[in-house]
């Protein structure tokens, strides 16, 4: 049987060549169990030689950084606009919705201009400002502690108001989607507020460009079985799409 030292050398060599490794491929090539390979990856991660990801390892850090909103807005702009247009199709007349914070849900707000009354509850100041001049949109701005990086509020005041709210759809932005960890964001306070938003909505729709898959943030929002729908772009891998759909999530690719 191949020694642990040889296994580790082979893993690191494949990482150097390809940038990532798969548990399944490594276990087959080395004729050892998946459990053994996962233990190897854990040991190598402890030595800061790689980052573990869903189903393997990578040289890229999967943990999301809390970047300022104006910086994040410049990333994947076209993908976010396509996702936003697709999400806007879900909004009905005389509807009540929640829009969380993030640059993709801000892109959604820019697509909203209903012919009849629409109530929008939001924690995001930029979303509220975007919708404040639309004649048929009533905006309920949540209050609380201002998070400058996301141009949004969070905290107990916002959570308390949501106890008295019920609505149809929550449009949620996230910093990471991982099959094992679930949905995450870079802020613990924001993660907790997102949980309260999910409680107030009948359906949760996640708007996320494909760069968010395989990433993890500090604050866990929920596991994948708590959401119903993800709208993303064509950059999502076939394997990730399959994992999500097997979890009972509808995945829409915005073209």
C-alpha positions in Angstrom: 0.0 0.0 0.0 1.2 3.5 -0.8 2.6 5.3 2.3 1.1 8.4 3.8 4.2 10.4 2.7 3.9 9.3 -0.9 0.2 10.1 -0.9 0.8 13.6 0.4 3.5 14.1 -2.2 1.2 13.0 -5.0 -1.6 15.2 -3.8 0.6 18.2 -3.7 2.1 17.5 -7.1 -1.4 17.3 -8.6 -2.4 20.5 -6.9 0.7 22.2 -8.4 -0.2 20.9 -11.9 -4.0 21.5 -11.8 -4.8 23.8 -9.0 -7.3 21.4 -7.5 -7.8 17.7 -6.7 -10.8 15.4 -6.3 -11.3 13.0 -3.5 -12.9 10.4 -5.8 -10.0 10.6 -8.4 -7.3 10.4 -5.7 -8.9 7.4 -3.9 -9.2 5.6 -7.2 -5.7 6.3 -8.3 -4.1 5.4 -5.0 -6.5 2.5 -4.3 -7.4 3.8 -0.8 -10.8 4.8 0.7 -12.4 8.3 0.4 -12.1 8.5 4.1 -8.3 8.1 3.9 -8.0 10.8 1.3 -10.2 13.2 3.3 -7.9 12.7 6.3 -4.9 13.4 4.1 -6.5 16.6 2.9 -7.3 17.6 6.5 -3.6 17.1 7.5 -2.4 19.1 4.5 -4.8 21.9 5.3 -3.6 21.9 8.9 -0.1 22.5 7.5 -1.4 25.4 5.3 -0.5 23.5 2.2 -4.0 23.5 0.6 -7.7 24.5 1.2 -10.3 21.8 1.5 -13.3 22.2 -0.7 -16.5 20.2 -1.4 -15.2 16.9 -2.8 -11.5 17.7 -2.8 -8.9 20.4 -2.3 -7.7 23.6 -3.9 -4.8 26.1 -3.9 -7.5 28.8 -3.9 -8.9 30.1 -0.6 -12.6 29.2 -0.5 -13.3 31.7 2.3 -15.1 34.9 1.2 -13.7 38.3 2.0 -15.9 41.2 3.3 -15.2 43.7 0.5 -16.9 47.1 0.2 -20.1 47.1 -1.7 -18.8 49.5 -4.4 -15.9 47.2 -5.0 -18.1 44.1 -5.2 -20.5 45.8 -7.6 -17.8 45.9 -10.3 -17.4 42.1 -10.2 -19.5 39.9 -12.6 -21.6 42.9 -13.6 -23.2 41.3 -16.7 -23.9 38.0 -14.9 -25.6 39.9 -12.0 -27.7 41.9 -14.5 -28.9 38.7 -16.2 -29.7 37.1 -12.8 -31.6 40.2 -11.7 -33.7 40.2 -14.9 -34.6 36.6 -14.4 -35.5 37.1 -10.8 -37.7 40.1 -11.6 -40.0 37.8 -13.6 -41.0 36.2 -10.3 -42.5 39.3 -8.8 -46.3 39.5 -9.2 -48.7 42.4 -9.1 -49.9 43.5 -5.6 -47.1 41.5 -4.2 -45.1 41.8 -0.9 -41.4 40.8 -1.0 -38.2 41.1 1.0 -35.0 42.1 -0.6 -31.9 41.5 1.5 -28.5 43.2 1.0 -25.9 42.6 -1.7 -24.9 43.7 -5.2 -27.0 41.1 -7.1 -30.2 42.0 -5.2 -29.4 45.7 -5.8 -29.3 44.8 -9.5 -32.8 43.3 -9.0 -34.1 46.5 -7.4 -33.0 48.4 -10.6 -35.2 46.1 -12.7 -38.3 46.7 -10.6 -40.9 49.1 -11.9 -44.3 47.5 -11.3 -47.6 48.7 -13.0 -49.5 48.1 -9.7 -48.7 48.2 -6.0 -45.7 46.4 -4.7 -44.4 46.4 -1.1 -40.7 45.9 -0.6 -39.2 45.2 2.8 -35.4 45.7 2.8 -32.4 46.0 5.1 -30.3 47.6 2.3 -30.1 51.3 2.1 -29.1 51.3 -1.5 -32.1 49.1 -2.4 -34.4 51.5 -0.6 -33.0 54.5 -2.3 -33.2 52.8 -5.7 -36.9 52.1 -5.2 -37.9 55.3 -3.4 -38.9 57.1 -6.6 -40.9 54.3 -8.2 -44.5 55.4 -8.0 -46.1 52.0 -7.3 -43.5 50.7 -4.8 -44.0 51.1 -1.1 -40.7 50.6 0.8 -40.4 49.4 4.4 -36.8 50.2 5.5 -35.6 48.0 8.3 -33.6 49.9 11.0 -30.6 48.9 13.0 -26.8 49.1 13.1 -25.3 50.3 9.8 -22.9 48.0 8.0 -20.9 50.3 5.7 -19.3 47.5 3.7 -22.8 46.3 2.6 -24.7 49.6 2.8 -27.2 47.8 4.9 -28.5 47.5 8.5 -28.5 44.5 10.8 -29.1 43.8 14.5 -32.0 43.3 17.0 -34.1 46.3 15.8 -34.4 44.9 12.3 -35.0 41.4 13.6 -37.8 42.6 15.9 -39.7 44.3 13.1 -39.6 41.1 11.0 -41.6 39.3 13.7 -44.7 41.2 12.5 -44.0 40.6 8.8 -45.2 37.9 6.4 -44.6 38.0 2.7 -44.3 35.9 -0.5 -40.7 35.9 -1.6 -37.3 36.7 -0.1 -34.6 37.5 -2.6 -31.4 36.7 -0.8 -27.8 37.5 -1.7 -25.0 35.5 -0.2 -21.2 35.4 -0.1 -20.9 31.6 -0.3 -22.8 28.5 -1.3 -21.2 25.2 -0.2 -23.0 21.8 -0.3 -21.6 20.9 3.1 -21.7 24.3 4.9 -24.8 25.7 3.2 -25.4 29.4 2.6 -23.0 31.8 4.3 -22.2 35.5 4.5 -19.1 37.4 5.9 -21.1 38.9 8.8 -22.6 37.0 11.7 -25.1 39.8 12.3 -26.2 39.7 8.7 -26.5 35.9 8.8 -28.9 36.1 11.8 -31.0 38.8 10.1 -31.2 36.7 6.9 -32.5 33.8 9.0 -35.3 36.1 10.3 -36.1 37.2 6.8 -36.4 33.5 5.8 -38.9 32.9 8.6 -41.0 35.8 7.3 -41.1 34.6 3.7 -42.9 31.7 2.1 -40.2 31.1 -0.5 -36.5 31.9 -0.4 -34.8 32.7 -3.8 -31.0 33.0 -3.7 -29.4 35.3 -6.3 -25.8 34.3 -6.7 -23.3 34.5 -9.6 -21.3 31.3 -10.1 -18.2 32.7 -8.3 -20.1 32.1 -5.0 -20.2 28.4 -5.3 -17.6 26.5 -3.2 -17.0 29.6 -1.1 -17.7 30.0 2.6 -18.2 33.0 4.8 -17.9 33.5 8.5 -21.7 33.6 9.3 -23.8 30.5 8.4 -27.3 31.5 7.2 -28.7 28.0 6.7 -28.3 24.6 5.2 -29.3 23.9 1.6 -32.5 22.2 2.5 -34.0 25.5 3.8 -34.1 27.2 0.4 -36.2 26.5 -2.6 -34.6 28.3 -5.6 -31.2 29.5 -6.8 -30.8 31.8 -9.8 -27.3 31.9 -11.2 -25.3 32.1 -14.4 -23.9 29.6 -16.8 -20.5 29.5 -15.0 -21.9 27.0 -12.5 -20.4 23.5 -12.9 -22.6 20.6 -13.9 -21.6 18.7 -10.8 -22.6 21.5 -8.5 -25.9 22.0 -10.3 -26.6 18.3 -9.8 -25.8 18.4 -6.1 -28.2 21.3 -5.6 -31.0 19.7 -7.6 -30.6 16.5 -5.7 -31.1 18.6 -2.6 -34.5 19.6 -3.9 -33.5 23.1 -5.1 -34.7 24.5 -8.3 -31.7 25.9 -10.2 -32.3 28.5 -12.9 -29.5 29.6 -15.3 -30.0 33.2 -16.4 -29.1 33.5 -20.1 
